Amino acid sequence: MSPIFAYVLAWMAWLTFACVVWFVAGLLSLMRRARFLAWPLCLAMAGTFPFVFAYQIVAAPFVVAIMLVAWAFGKILEPGSSTPTQNPLLITVSIAMAFLSLGVMVAMSTAGFYEGWRFGWACGKGRPWREVTWEGEAAALLRRVLPARHKKKRGERLKSLRACCLFARSVMLHG
């Protein structure tokens, strides 16, 4: 089975699951006592799609790097034209790298599904999306990795704006 076929098959299963969830959300919206769950459930399932794709895009360079390492390892062990190999080490490493890349993609897809569900559910409950965006585990990781933005006070911002204007004026005057 080719990887593209497996991906399309998994995507179709996910889409089928989403349709079932949306159908259940539609049924819940018809029942007065369960109506409060319908909108969050609908948005939670809809939120999984962009998050899973975004996480897969983030994981793609790592998967490509894993595959390049496997290819380079194969070229080191058996240089020349590509022929079927009987080298047990090369076969083992190739299978291990394929499973590792599959595992990375599945783990990132699952994390994207979780984050998308969490985001959609919170937005469906009425919370602002800007607030919800910076609450998850991925946002906490980004806050640790990315440099902290220093909040400037209003006076400091005006001073820096004035300095920029003076610099631009001096550049225009003096060439």
Secondary structure, 3 states (H helix, E strand, C coil): CCHHHHHHHHHHHHHHHHHHHHHHHHHHHHCHHHHHHHHHHHHHHHHHHHHHHHHHHHHHHHHHHHHHHHHHHHHHHCCCCCCCCCCHHHHHHHHHHHHHHHHHHHHHHHHHHHHHHHHHHHHHCCCCHHHHHCCCHHHHHHHHHCCCCCCCCHHHHHHHHHHHHHHHHHHHHHC
